[in-house]
Amino acid sequence: MPPVPAGLERFYEQELTWGDCEDSESEAISCATLEVPLNYEDPEGETIEIALKRSPATGDSLGPLLVNPGGPGSSGRDVAESAKSYFSANLLQAYDIIGFDPRGVGLSAPIDCLPDEELGEIVDASYPDTEEGDLRAKADAKRAIAGCKAETGEALKYMGTISAAKDMDVIRAAMDRPKLDYFGFSYGTHLGAQYADLFPANVGRMVLDGAIDPELDALESNHFQAVGFEKALRAYTQYCLDEGNCPLEGDTVDEALASLRSAIEDSLDNPLPTNDPDRPLTQAMFYTGIAIPLYDDSSWQYLTEGLRLAIVNNDGTLLQYMGDLMISRDTETGAFLDNSLEARWAINCVDYPKDTDEAAWEKADKQLEKDAPTFAPFFQGSEYFCSEWPYHADKVPGPFTAPGSAPIIVVGTSGDPATPYESAVNMAKQLDNGHLVTWEGEGHTAYNRSDCVTAALDDFFIRGVLPDEGLTCPASSADNEFDDGESGGDEPAGDEESSEN
């Protein structure tokens, strides 16, 4: 087994005790917890528990495969619970799927900020591009951050990706594995690459699908993601026009997008009615409702229907429902189903240096208006939120090089809105032993959406066979259905959040 970091022996000597899960109806699923230090620089100080869930292999197991679905803020335990919707039958036959809630998420020392009603008010809030609107947006940001500090306290300081990656090595030891096999999606690629950079000798078979570029700062990442969503929206709009009976007015993509921007702008002063008379579709949720179907081109038909209801029938119900899926909110009650939104705030902000350069913000906002004219208002202003956050990293996360590691597969999708393809190219180049796989498709992440990619990654995990150098898989239709909101990846930032990608 690899050497144990000094002072952490009692954590590394733990063994996982798997037992029944209170939140699972399946007898095959089991759960465990693991103790880790809140602050790895003070291993004798306060500790927290990391919650794990296991879905056993359906055949002879090769061992555990640790997984993370992204976010940041998404629950890995949920992935283990619904492993059949994430992984192929071949992979499920070969591996025990181990999902964990990273620190701050779900059942692992969860971050809490605001009661659901207040959190909902902030999520629904839309702000005019005026001095008054700017003041309101800043006041809401301060209200959210004050709530996080009051409810979670100094623990917020230790909720970043570096600490979560160190937790992963304690998990590896507790699973009695000399090397860690890992599958990360979207933000999970950041987490996985951070682990590889910290513990290169402990890397087993690792795949990072929907990769981010860890060398970008928060402002650059925000711009990069906004442009990715704009590109995906243009691809959808062309599809909408080609299909016929598109609710967007115009004969060209530019004309249709101009009509969409007009509808979005109008929703600022005239929120659209929904099935809930007390909660109309605001401009902020109009944007969020558009964003989630862009994660998977098999969901574009739902976006068309949502836009038809909104633009033709003045009914925002479907767009609101889709937007609520993205932020884990129950449309009927308005309650939040988990703490993923609050965790995303914390992890994103603490992972990057403090930025108070308002001149740079203004320049970036103007560039966004040129490069992502539709999504620019949705992404503008996010930098202020993290500038008010109490804790920050000393530098940008990357580059992650993982010198001497085993091969690491990095997967990029050419039409990925949330983690644009160039991010995967850059991550693969940064890693000393990175290998790029490309899918020429639309949507976020590639595994289980491209047969070609799935077969290559399964072969790597199960038999250790590296994909052909520079493997590029052609576009093919996605198999996933838009039914549960599990996009497997990072959500766009919005007005009050800092973007990871």
N, C-alpha and C positions, 0 to 999 in steps of 0.2 A: 504493500500500500504506500501511497505517497507520504512524505513527511508531514507532520502536523504543525501548523503555524504556532509559534511559541505563545504560551499563555492560553491557548484555546483547547487544551487537551480534553477537558471535561465535556466540551461540546462535541468534539470529534469522536469521542468514545461512546456516544449514544447509539442505541439500536432502536429502529422503528418498531413500534408495537401496533400492528394493524388490527382494527376491530370494526364493529358495526358503525354505520354512518347514520346519524339522526336525520339527515336530509336526503336520504336515498331510499327508494323503494326496491332497489335491486339487491338481492342477497349476494350477488357476485362482487359488488362494489364494497371496498373497505376504506377506512380512514385512519389517520394517525396525526400526531402533532410532534413537533421538534422544537427544542429550546435553543435560542441563539441570543447572543448579546445584542442589546439595542445599539450600543456603540462598540465597534470592534477595537477601538483604541482603549477601551475600558472594560475588558472582559469580566472583571469582578463586580461591575456595576449592574444596572437594571437589565433584565432579560425580557424577551418577548417570545411568543409561540408562533411557529409557522405551521399552517394547516395544510395537510396533504390528502389526496384521494387517489385510490388505485383501481384501475380497471384491468383485471387479469388477462393475460394472453389466452386466446381461444385454442392455441395449440401448444407445442413444446416451446417454452419461453426462452428467448435469448437473454432475457434480463429486463431491467427497467429502462424505459425511455421517458426522460423528463421532458415536459412540454410547457410552452407558454404561448397563449393566443394573441398577445398584443395589448393594446390600450394606449399608453400604460394605464393600468387600473382594472384590466379584465381578469377574471378568475380562472386560474388554471385548474382548480378543482372542478369547475363546470365542464372543462374539456374532457376530463376523465369520465365524468358522469355521462356525457353525450359523445363518447369517443367514436361511435359508429358514424356520426355526421361529419367528423373531421378526417378520419383516416381510412385507408383502404382495408379490405378484408385481409389482404396479405400481411400488412403491417400489424393489424390487430391480432393475427394468428401468431406472430413472431415475438411480440413485445408486450410486457405489462406497461400500460400507459399510466404514468405518474403525473398528476397535475397538482400544482401547489399554488396557493394564493401568495404572491410576493408580499413582503412586509408593507403594511398600510392598506392592503386590499382584502376585501371579503372578510374572512375569519382570521386573518393574520394581523393582529394589532391594528384594526381598521381605523383609518382616518375618518374623523367626523367633523363637519363644519357647521351645518345649518339644519334646522328642521325642514321637512319636505316642503312645507308651504312656502317658506322663505326661499329655499333653493329653487323651487318652481318659478317664483316671481323673477328671479335673476335669469333663469334659463329663457323664459318667455320675453324678457325685456328687450325692446328695440330702441335705438337711439338715433335721433336726427343728426345730420352732419352739421351741427351748430355748436356754439359755445355752451349753450344750455345742455344739449345732448351729451357733449363731452364731459361736463360736470356730473351729470347723472350716471354715466357709465363708470366714471372714476369712483363715485360714491358707492355704487353697487360692488365694484371690485374690492374696495376697502371693507365693506360690510361682510363680504364672503371671507376675506382673509382674516378679519377680526374673529369671525366665527371659528375658523380653523385653529387659530392660536388659542382661543378660549377652550375649545372642546378637546383638542389633541395635544396642545402644549409643546414643550421642547422636543418631544419625540419627532415632530415634523422634520427636524434637522437631520434625522438618520433614515429618511424614507427614500433615499435616492437609489439609483441603479447599482452603484458600486457596492453598497451594503447588501442589496438583494443578490448580487452575484456571489458575494462571500457566503451568503446563506446557502446558495446552491452547492457550494463545495462541502458544507456541513451535511447537506442532504446526501451528496454522493457518498460521503464516509458512512453515514447512518444506513445507507443501502448496501454497505460493504462492497463497494465497487472501486477498483483502482482507477478507472477512467469513467467519465460521464458521457453517456449517449444523450443527445439533446436535440429537440426539434422546436425551433422558435419561429413564430410568425410575426411580421410587422415590428412593433416595438420589441417583441420577443427576440428579434435579431440583434437589437441593441444590447439587450440583456445577455444573450448568448455570446456575442462578440466581446462584451466586457468581461464575462467569465473567462473566455479563452485568453484574453490579454492578461488577466490576473493569474491564471493557472494553466498556462499552455501545455505543460506536461500531463495535465489531468484530462485533456480533451480526448473523448472517444470518437464516436461517429456523430458528427454535428451537421445539421442543415439549418440554414437561415433563409427563410422564404419571405419575400417582400421587404428587402433590406433597406435600412436607412443609411445615411452618410454621417458617421459620427464626428467628422471633421468640421461640419458646419456649425456655426453658432445659432442661437435661438432665432435671431432675426432672419438669417439666411434660410434656416429650415422652414420658417413660416412662409417665406416667399416661394420656396421650392414646392411646398405642398399646395399652395394656392394655385400656382401655375399647373400643377398636376391635375387638380380638380377642373380647372378651366379647359385643359386639353381633353379630359374625359367627357366633359359636358359638350364640347364641340363634336366629339365622336358620337355621343348619344343623339345630338340634334340632327346630325346627318342621317342616322338610322331612323329617327322619327319622321323626317321628310321623305326618306326613301320608302317607308312603310305605307305612307299615305294617310290622310285623315289626321294629320298631326295638329294638335291644338295650338301650336305656336304659329303665329302669323308670319308669312314671308315665303319667298321661293328659294332663298339661299340660307346657309347656316348663319351668316352675319345678320341677315334680316330677322330670322327666327329668334336669335339670341337677343337682338334689340327689343323684340316684343316681350320676351321673357323678363328682361331687365325692367321694362316698363311695368309689368305686373308685380314684380317684387318691390319696386319703388312705391307703387300705389298701396301695397299692403302695410307700409309704415303708418300711414294715416288712416287706412281703412282695413284693419285686420279682417280676415275672412271668417264667416260663421262656420262652426263645426257642430258635431253632435252634442257637444257640451256648450250650452249657452253662456256659461261663465268663463269659458276659455277659448276664445277665437284663435285662429292661426295668425300669429304675429309675424313680422318680417324675419326675426331671428329664427323662428321655427320653420318658416317657408324655406330658408336656406338649408336648414338641417334636414328637412324632408326631401329636398332635392339631392343632398349629398349621399345619403345611404344607398339608394339604388345604383349609384355610380360605382359602387364597390364590386358589382357583379353584373355583367352585361345580360345575364339571363333574367335580371330584375328590371331591365329597361322598360318592359311592357307595363310594369306597375308605375313607373315614373310617368309614362305617357298618360295612364288613367288618372293618376293624381293631379297632373297638370290640367287634364281635360276638366275634371271636376272643379278645380280651382279657378281656371281662366274662363271656361264656358259657363259653368253652373254657379260660380261664386261660392263654392263649397270647399273648405280647407280640411275636411275630415281625414282623407286618405294621406295627404302630405303630413298632417300632424301625427297620424299613427306611425308613419315611417320615420319621422323625426324622433318620436318617442322611443322607437326601437334602438336608435343610435345611442341614446343617453340612458337606456334601461329604466324607462318610466312607464308606468301603467296609464294608458290613455284614459281609461274609464274613471280612475280614482285620482290621478295626478300624483300618486305616490311613487317614489323611486325604489326600484327593486333591489338595488345594491348601492355601494358607495363608489362605484367606478368613476363617476364624474369628479368627486372630491379627491379621490386618489390620483387621478390624472393631473389635476391642478398641482398637487404637492410634488409628485415625482418629476413632472416636467420642469417646474420652477427650480427645484433644488439641484437638478442635474446640470444647470448652466450658470455661468457667472452672472452677477448682477449687472444690468444694463440700464443706464439712466441717460443715455445720449439721445435727447429728444430731437436734435437736428438729424441724426441718423434715422430715427423713427419716421420723421416727416419725409425724408428722402425715399425711404423704403415704401411708404404708403403711396407716394406718387408713382413709383415704379410699378407697384401692384396694379394701379389703375390702368397702366399701359399693357402689362403682361397678362393680367387676369381681370378684365373689366367686369365680368359678371360676379365673380366671387370676391373681388377686392373688399367690398364693405364688410363681408363676413370675417375676413382675416385681419383687417385693419384694427389697430388698438390693442391687440393681444399682448404687445410688449409691456404695456403699462401694468398689467396684472402681476407679472412676475417681478417687475421692478419694485413692487411693494411687498413682495414675499420676504419673510424674515431671514431665510437661510438660502445659501447659494454655494455652488461648487467654485473652486478657484480657477478652473479653466474649462474649455469645451471638452466633451467626453473623449473624443478621438485625437489622433488616429489609433485604431486598434490593430496591432500587428501580430500578436500571439506568436512570438518567435519560437520555432521548434515544435509547434503543435502538429497533431495529426491533420490530414486533409479536412478542410471545412468547405462545404458546398454552400454557395450563395446563389439565391434564385431571384431573378428580376423579371417582371412582366412589362412588356413594352408600353401598354396603355394603363399602367397602374396610377390611380389618382392620388392615393394617400402616401405611397412611397414610390415616387417616380423612378423609372428604370435606371436612370443615371446613378441613383444612390447605390443600387446593387453593384453596378460596374465599379464604383469607387470603393465600396467596402471590400469587394473581392481583390482589388489591387492593393489595398492597405494590408490585408492579412498576408503574412508570409507564405501561407499554404492555402490560400483561398482559390476556389475553383468556381467559375461563373457558369450558371445554367440560365438560358433565356427562354421565355415563353412569349411568342408574338400574339398576345391576346389582350383583351380589355378586362379591367377590373383589378381588384386587390388580391395579391398572392396567386400562386399557380397550382400548388398541390391539390389534388382531388378535383381540379377543374380542367386540367390538361392531362389526358391519358399518357402522353409522351413524358411529361415531367413526373407524373406519379410513378410510372414504371421505373424511370431512372433513379428516383430517390428511394423507392422501395428496394431496388437492387443494391444500392449503396448501404442502406441500413441493415438489410437482411444478410447480404453476402459480402459486403465490404468492397463492392466493385465501383470504382470511380466512373462517373459519366464521361463520355468522350469529351476531350478538351474542346471548349467553346460550343458545347451542345446548344443548339437552338431548335426549339419545338414550334411547329407551325400553329397558327390560330385554330381553335376548334371550339364548338359550343360548350358552354358550361353545363354541368349536370345538376348543380345546386338549385334548390327552390328557395324562393324568398318567403320564408314562413316563420322564422324564429329570431331574426335579428342578429344571428351569429355571423358577423362579417369576417371574423378571424383577423381583425386588424385595427389600426389606429384611426381614431376619429379626428376630424379636422378641428382646429382650435376654437374658432368662434371668437366673439368679442371679448370674453372674459378669461380666456385660457391662453396658455403658451403652447405652441405646437412642438411636438417631439420630432416630427418629420419635416 
